[in-house]
Amino acid sequence: MTATRTATLRIGVIGVGRIGRMHADLLERQVPGATVAGVYDADPAAAHAAAAPAYDAVEDLLADVDAVAICSSTETHADLIVVAARAGKAIFCEKPISLDLAEVDRALAAVDEAGVPFQIGFNRRFDPAHEAVRDAVARGDVGDPQLVRISSRDPAPPPMEYVRGSGGIFLDMTIHDFDMARYVTGSEVVEVFARGAVRVDPEFGDAGDVDTALVTLVHANGCMTAIDNSRQAVYGYDQRVEVFGSLGMAASENPLAHTAVVRTAAGTAMSALPYFFLERYIPSYLREWEAFVNAVLSGTEPPVTGRDARAPLVIGLAAWQSLREGGPVAL
């Protein structure tokens, strides 16, 4: 891979909806070595409302930047990756590349052919607590990993308009957990067994989705991972990972909104969990960007690659197959 020509990475943000605006703000204000050189959005009004220069065509934006952040809707990702790769630009893309495996492979083939840096946006890898669990496993602190438990529960369901085009729970929510299972164990998944139910809102069933799920993964090294998902945890945003091994265990807990504790004769009170994913994961988004910028500027491979973009989608598709067929699916 080739380092960029400048000491500051000029990044163009494609798609400035909620997640794109967040990325643009972090890049411009808090990521050393990066600047937002321009933005593009299919809605010109949204692009011109951003703080950075607005472009009316993706090709014009690509001509003026070193790298792109693809934050548009999922169905546009593969085409944008191909265009950016052919333009020789480093690429950061929000997950997933596509809900179609053939489209993922087409996009990654373009990246490989162009030889450009590519990073997929699995930001939870950069959460300090989750990373510490992975590091403990990698150092051998917990011995041979035997069991992994991952809880992933959102405080409230997403809009049904989003659900209908998201690919369902396994491809828009659990996909993070599939990546986390690979990340903390360091081992690929070879078998998937999934069960799901509609326990929160009947509209999920009407959309062909489930809102409550359990998934069991078997890894190549023999370790087993159990994942539980819910679209509605009324007490806040609940994200926990535990690895149990032959020498001990390592786990990440939820951060609290603050650390005050009140103890009285009636009992003990603590603050609530963060309620929104941005409250929980802004530090991980920052570290994710720092890793990408440093990799591109130094000419090294970004830490979350095309392989990491592809594998969780394969697992997610297998999970849907398992749910439909009622049995385990080998990968």
C-alpha positions as CSV (number, residue, x, y, z in Angstrom):
1,M,0.0,0.0,0.0
2,T,1.1,3.5,-0.8
3,A,1.2,6.3,1.8
4,T,-0.7,9.5,0.9
5,R,1.2,12.5,-0.5
6,T,0.5,14.8,2.4
7,A,1.0,14.9,6.2
8,T,-2.7,15.6,6.6
9,L,-5.2,13.1,5.2
10,R,-7.9,14.9,3.2
11,I,-11.1,12.9,3.6
12,G,-14.3,13.3,1.7
13,V,-17.5,12.2,3.5
14,I,-20.2,10.5,1.3
15,G,-23.5,10.6,3.0
16,V,-24.2,13.2,5.7
17,G,-27.2,11.7,7.5
18,R,-26.9,11.1,11.2
19,I,-23.9,8.8,11.1
20,G,-22.1,10.7,8.4
21,R,-22.5,14.0,10.2
22,M,-21.0,12.4,13.3
23,H,-18.0,11.1,11.4
24,A,-17.5,14.4,9.7
25,D,-17.6,16.3,13.1
26,L,-15.1,13.8,14.7
27,L,-12.7,14.0,11.8
28,E,-12.7,17.7,11.6
29,R,-12.4,18.4,15.3
30,Q,-10.8,15.5,17.1
31,V,-8.7,13.2,14.8
32,P,-5.1,14.2,14.5
33,G,-3.8,14.1,10.9
34,A,-7.2,14.3,9.3
35,T,-9.4,17.0,7.8
36,V,-12.7,16.9,6.0
37,A,-12.1,18.2,2.5
38,G,-15.6,18.0,1.3
39,V,-19.0,16.2,1.5
40,Y,-21.4,14.7,-0.9
41,D,-25.0,13.6,-0.3
42,A,-27.8,12.4,-2.7
43,D,-29.8,15.2,-1.0
44,P,-28.0,18.4,-2.1
45,A,-29.7,20.3,0.8
46,A,-28.1,18.0,3.3
47,A,-24.7,18.3,1.7
48,H,-24.9,22.1,1.6
49,A,-26.0,22.2,5.3
50,A,-22.7,20.6,6.4
51,A,-19.8,22.7,7.6
52,A,-17.4,21.3,4.9
53,P,-17.5,22.2,1.2
54,A,-20.4,20.5,-0.6
55,Y,-19.9,18.7,-3.9
56,D,-22.6,18.0,-6.4
57,A,-21.0,14.8,-7.9
58,V,-19.0,12.0,-6.3
59,E,-16.4,12.1,-9.0
60,D,-15.7,15.8,-8.3
61,L,-15.2,15.0,-4.6
62,L,-12.9,12.1,-5.4
63,A,-10.7,14.4,-7.4
64,D,-10.0,16.6,-4.4
65,V,-9.4,14.1,-1.6
66,D,-7.0,11.4,-0.4
67,A,-9.6,9.1,1.2
68,V,-13.4,8.7,1.5
69,A,-15.7,7.8,4.3
70,I,-18.7,6.0,2.9
71,C,-21.6,6.7,5.2
72,S,-24.5,6.6,2.8
73,S,-27.3,4.0,2.7
74,T,-26.2,0.3,2.5
75,E,-27.4,-0.3,-1.1
76,T,-25.0,2.4,-2.4
77,H,-21.8,1.1,-0.6
78,A,-20.6,-1.4,-3.2
79,D,-20.8,0.9,-6.1
80,L,-19.1,3.7,-4.2
81,I,-16.3,1.4,-3.1
82,V,-15.7,0.4,-6.7
83,V,-15.6,4.0,-7.9
84,A,-13.4,5.2,-5.1
85,A,-11.0,2.2,-5.5
86,R,-10.6,2.9,-9.3
87,A,-9.9,6.5,-8.4
88,G,-7.0,5.3,-6.2
89,K,-8.5,6.5,-2.9
90,A,-8.2,5.0,0.6
91,I,-11.6,3.8,1.7
92,F,-13.4,3.7,5.0
93,C,-16.9,2.2,4.8
94,E,-19.6,1.9,7.3
95,K,-20.9,-1.7,7.8
96,P,-22.1,-3.6,5.9
97,I,-20.7,-3.3,2.4
98,S,-23.9,-4.9,1.1
99,L,-26.6,-7.4,2.1
100,D,-25.7,-9.4,-1.0
101,L,-22.5,-11.5,-0.8
102,A,-21.8,-11.2,-4.5
103,E,-21.9,-7.5,-4.2
104,V,-19.5,-7.6,-1.3
105,D,-17.1,-9.7,-3.4
106,R,-17.4,-7.4,-6.3
107,A,-16.5,-4.4,-4.2
108,L,-13.6,-6.1,-2.4
109,A,-12.2,-7.3,-5.8
110,A,-12.1,-3.7,-6.9
111,V,-10.2,-2.8,-3.7
112,D,-7.7,-5.7,-4.2
113,E,-7.2,-4.8,-7.9
114,A,-6.5,-1.1,-7.1
115,G,-4.4,-1.9,-4.0
116,V,-5.9,0.8,-2.0
117,P,-6.3,0.8,1.8
118,F,-9.7,-0.3,3.0
119,Q,-11.3,-0.4,6.5
120,I,-14.8,-1.5,7.5
121,G,-16.6,0.3,10.3
122,F,-16.8,-2.2,13.1
123,N,-16.2,0.4,15.7
124,R,-16.8,-1.8,18.7
125,R,-13.4,-3.4,18.2
126,F,-12.0,-0.1,19.3
127,D,-14.0,0.2,22.5
128,P,-11.3,0.1,25.3
129,A,-13.2,-2.5,27.4
130,H,-13.9,-4.9,24.5
131,E,-10.3,-4.5,23.3
132,A,-9.0,-5.3,26.7
133,V,-10.9,-8.6,26.7
134,R,-9.4,-9.4,23.3
135,D,-5.9,-8.5,24.5
136,A,-6.3,-10.7,27.6
137,V,-7.2,-13.7,25.3
138,A,-4.4,-12.9,22.9
139,R,-1.8,-12.8,25.7
140,G,-3.0,-16.2,27.0
141,D,-4.3,-14.7,30.3
142,V,-7.5,-16.8,30.2
143,G,-5.8,-19.9,28.7
144,D,-7.6,-21.8,26.0
145,P,-10.9,-20.0,25.2
146,Q,-13.8,-22.3,25.7
147,L,-17.0,-20.2,26.0
148,V,-17.9,-16.7,24.9
149,R,-21.0,-14.8,25.9
150,I,-22.1,-11.7,24.1
151,S,-25.2,-9.7,25.1
152,S,-26.3,-7.0,22.7
153,R,-29.6,-5.2,23.5
154,D,-30.8,-1.9,22.2
155,P,-32.9,0.4,24.4
156,A,-35.6,0.9,21.9
157,P,-36.6,-0.6,18.5
158,P,-35.5,1.3,15.3
159,P,-38.1,2.7,13.0
160,M,-40.0,0.1,10.9
161,E,-38.9,1.9,7.7
162,Y,-35.3,1.1,8.6
163,V,-36.1,-2.4,9.6
164,R,-37.7,-3.3,6.3
165,G,-34.6,-2.4,4.4
166,S,-31.9,-3.4,6.9
167,G,-31.7,-7.1,6.2
168,G,-33.2,-7.9,9.6
169,I,-31.7,-8.4,13.0
170,F,-28.9,-10.7,12.0
171,L,-27.5,-8.3,9.3
172,D,-28.0,-4.9,11.0
173,M,-27.6,-5.7,14.7
174,T,-26.1,-9.1,15.4
175,I,-23.5,-8.5,12.7
176,H,-21.6,-6.5,15.2
177,D,-21.6,-9.5,17.6
178,F,-20.5,-11.9,14.9
179,D,-17.5,-9.6,14.3
180,M,-16.9,-9.4,18.0
181,A,-16.9,-13.2,18.4
182,R,-14.2,-13.5,15.7
183,Y,-12.3,-10.6,17.2
184,V,-12.1,-11.7,20.8
185,T,-11.5,-15.4,20.1
186,G,-9.1,-14.9,17.1
187,S,-10.9,-17.8,15.5
188,E,-13.2,-18.1,12.5
189,V,-16.8,-19.4,12.8
190,V,-17.5,-22.8,11.3
191,E,-21.1,-23.4,12.4
192,V,-24.2,-21.3,13.2
193,F,-27.4,-22.1,15.0
194,A,-30.0,-19.4,15.4
195,R,-33.4,-19.1,17.0
196,G,-35.6,-16.0,17.0
197,A,-39.0,-14.7,18.2
198,V,-41.2,-11.6,18.1
199,R,-41.5,-10.6,21.7
200,V,-41.3,-6.8,21.5
201,D,-43.5,-5.6,18.6
202,P,-45.7,-7.6,16.2
203,E,-44.6,-5.3,13.4
204,F,-41.2,-7.0,13.3
205,G,-43.0,-10.2,12.3
206,D,-45.0,-8.4,9.7
207,A,-41.7,-7.1,8.2
208,G,-40.4,-10.7,8.1
209,D,-38.0,-10.0,11.0
210,V,-37.6,-11.0,14.7
211,D,-36.9,-8.7,17.6
212,T,-35.4,-11.3,20.1
213,A,-32.8,-13.8,19.2
214,L,-30.3,-16.4,20.4
215,V,-27.4,-17.5,18.3
216,T,-24.8,-20.2,19.0
217,L,-21.5,-20.2,17.1
218,V,-18.9,-22.9,16.9
219,H,-15.3,-21.6,16.1
220,A,-12.6,-23.4,14.3
221,N,-10.6,-23.7,17.5
222,G,-13.5,-25.5,19.3
223,C,-14.6,-22.5,21.3
224,M,-18.4,-21.8,21.4
225,T,-20.0,-18.4,21.5
226,A,-23.6,-17.7,22.7
227,I,-25.1,-14.4,21.6
228,D,-28.4,-12.9,22.9
229,N,-30.1,-10.0,21.2
230,S,-33.2,-7.8,22.0
231,R,-34.5,-4.8,20.3
232,Q,-35.8,-3.3,23.6
233,A,-33.8,-3.2,26.9
234,V,-35.9,-0.6,28.8
235,Y,-33.0,0.1,31.2
236,G,-30.5,1.4,28.6
237,Y,-28.0,0.4,26.0
238,D,-26.6,-3.0,27.1
239,Q,-23.4,-4.3,25.5
240,R,-21.3,-7.0,27.3
241,V,-18.7,-9.5,26.3
242,E,-17.2,-12.4,28.3
243,V,-14.6,-14.9,27.4
244,F,-14.2,-18.0,29.7
245,G,-11.1,-20.1,29.3
246,S,-9.0,-22.8,30.9
247,L,-7.1,-20.3,33.1
248,G,-9.8,-17.8,33.9
249,M,-12.1,-15.3,32.3
250,A,-12.1,-11.7,30.9
251,A,-15.3,-9.6,30.6
252,S,-16.3,-6.1,29.5
253,E,-19.1,-4.4,31.5
254,N,-21.4,-1.5,30.6
255,P,-20.2,2.0,31.6
256,L,-22.6,4.0,33.7
257,A,-23.7,7.6,32.9
258,H,-21.7,8.7,35.9
259,T,-20.0,7.1,38.9
260,A,-22.0,8.5,41.8
261,V,-23.5,5.9,44.3
262,V,-26.2,6.7,46.8
263,R,-26.6,4.3,49.8
264,T,-29.4,4.7,52.3
265,A,-31.5,2.4,54.5
266,A,-33.8,1.8,51.5
267,G,-30.9,0.4,49.4
268,T,-28.2,1.5,46.9
269,A,-28.8,3.6,43.9
270,M,-26.5,4.1,40.9
271,S,-26.8,6.0,37.6
272,A,-28.4,4.4,34.5
273,L,-26.7,3.0,31.5
274,P,-26.1,5.2,28.4
275,Y,-29.4,5.2,26.4
276,F,-28.0,5.8,22.9
277,F,-25.2,4.2,21.0
278,L,-23.4,7.5,20.5
279,E,-23.3,8.0,24.3
280,R,-21.6,4.7,24.7
281,Y,-19.3,4.5,21.7
282,I,-18.0,8.0,20.7
283,P,-14.5,7.0,22.2
284,S,-14.5,3.9,20.0
285,Y,-15.4,5.9,16.9
286,L,-12.5,8.3,17.6
287,R,-10.0,5.4,18.1
288,E,-11.4,3.8,14.9
289,W,-10.6,6.9,12.9
290,E,-7.2,7.3,14.5
291,A,-6.3,3.8,13.5
292,F,-7.5,4.3,9.9
293,V,-5.7,7.7,9.5
294,N,-2.4,6.4,11.0
295,A,-2.5,3.3,8.7
296,V,-3.1,5.3,5.5
297,L,-0.5,7.9,6.3
298,S,2.1,5.3,7.3
299,G,1.4,3.0,4.4
300,T,0.3,0.0,6.6
301,E,-2.8,-2.1,6.3
302,P,-5.8,-0.8,8.3
303,P,-6.7,-3.0,11.2
304,V,-10.2,-4.1,10.1
305,T,-10.0,-5.4,6.6
306,G,-12.1,-6.6,3.7
307,R,-12.0,-10.1,5.2
308,D,-13.5,-8.7,8.4
309,A,-16.2,-7.0,6.3
310,R,-17.1,-10.3,4.5
311,A,-17.1,-12.9,7.3
312,P,-19.8,-11.4,9.6
313,L,-22.1,-11.1,6.6
314,V,-21.6,-14.8,5.8
315,I,-22.4,-15.7,9.4
316,G,-25.5,-13.4,9.3
317,L,-26.8,-15.1,6.2
318,A,-26.2,-18.5,7.7
319,A,-28.1,-17.3,10.8
320,W,-31.1,-16.5,8.7
321,Q,-30.9,-19.9,7.0
322,S,-30.6,-21.6,10.3
323,L,-33.7,-19.8,11.7
324,R,-35.7,-20.7,8.6
325,E,-34.6,-24.4,8.5
326,G,-34.5,-25.0,12.3
327,G,-31.1,-26.5,12.4
328,P,-27.3,-25.7,12.5
329,V,-25.6,-24.4,9.3
330,A,-22.0,-25.3,8.5
331,L,-19.8,-22.6,7.0
